[in-house]
Amino acid sequence: RSGEPISEAVVSIHRVGLEEIPGIAVPAIASFTDRDGRFRVGHIRAGTYQLTASKRGYSSTSEVVEIVPGRNTIDIVMAETDSSGFSNAHTVFNDRLLVEVATERAQYAVGDTMRVRYRASNITERSLAMRFPSGQDFDVSVSGNRGTIWTWSESRSFIQALRDTTLAVDESYTFEVTQVIPPSWSEHGGLVLEAFLAVFNLEEEGGLSRGLTRGYVKFALGEVSRPHL
């Protein structure tokens, strides 16, 4: 948010849409940022790629970009990890928002309480319109290797009431939820937690949509050591 360059960040890029062969990862190309925060990746074909930047002390950041023939310039915004205990964080950004989804750690065990924080920050120079169709402001879900296994809103009801509001310049929309991890989650592979604001699509009017507010973070289940009593 300060606009200062970040050196020695790892920037990786891999092709989106390639047919994956089980057991074989889609190859990625990596580079480091220099002292001016710049990076260079060469000799790649035009197409759609996912660009990811990471560095210790910052939440990892991802963006899907279109690479065209010739020189391409891509700006990456990274957010510092704060000291509030959410050490497992991932950030995505677009032309309107910086969206961060975070958990307290990257690995949990069945029975643990997972605390989740979502934060969407307006990075434009104008207020962004938001229209909520009901009393529901947001939703959170967890997916495994067989699809969605939990949704925060599925056991809740909301009043139907249209609400219009705005996200001011430099303002952030933040919420936190907690969930006790049930045994059924252990039947799945690597887990992805996704969160978004439950808004109408006002993207063409210069406002926000669910897609623009969507963010995610990955975590795993395993045996987490606890002190003996």
Salt bridges, closest charged atoms under 4 A:
ASP36 OD2 - ARG38 NH1 3.59
ASP82 OD2 - ARG117 NH1 2.61
ASP82 OD2 - ARG119 NH1 3.86
ASP95 OD1 - ARG96 NE 3.71
GLU100 OE1 - ARG117 NH2 2.61
GLU100 OE1 - ARG119 NH2 3.08
GLU104 OE2 - ARG115 NE 3.27
ASP112 OD2 - ARG105 NH2 2.71
ASP112 OD1 - ARG226 NH2 2.12
ASP137 OD1 - ARG163 NH2 2.53
ASP164 OD1 - ARG131 NE 2.59
ASP170 OD1 - ARG1 NH2 2.69
GLU176 OE1 - ARG115 NH1 2.96
GLU194 OE1 - ARG214 NH1 3.25
